Amino acid sequence: MQQRLALVTLLVRDYDEALAFYVGRLKFRAVEDTPLGPGKRWLVIAPQGWGAGAGLLLAKATSPGQLARVGDQAGGRVGFFLQTEDFARDHARMLAAGVHFEEPPRTEPYGVVAVFHDLYGNRWDLLELRSS
């Protein structure tokens, strides 16, 4: 039996502001946006060229507990990893789009990486893996 991780939930304050950031600044694409009733949507986004990787299910926080976790889903650690085939291109494009990087790019044994923040403060790695 084959399995794969299909979706990861990302808590957001507002569907439309999250969609504007991820599609507008990060150049993700909206895979599905289906209304589910009053104020609720099944909103799936994914990076361009998405195939076997996981997409993000944007879930609007509705309780005080959920709202407290928006922007801190990984407890301050990097919780999301955006892998690219061209780090320099995507880093420059994201900087030009106003994405906040907390550090300059650095080379690690596994590749080139820089940490950036989404609109809520979640920490992400932009990552180009070293060729084997």
Secondary structure, 3 states (H helix, E strand, C coil): CCCCCCEEEEEECCHHHHHHHHHHHCCCEEEEEEEEECCEEEEEEECCCCCCCCEEEEEECCCHHHHHHCCCCCCCCEEEEEECCCHHHHHHHHHHCCCEECCCCEEECCEEEEEEECCCCCEEEEEEECCC
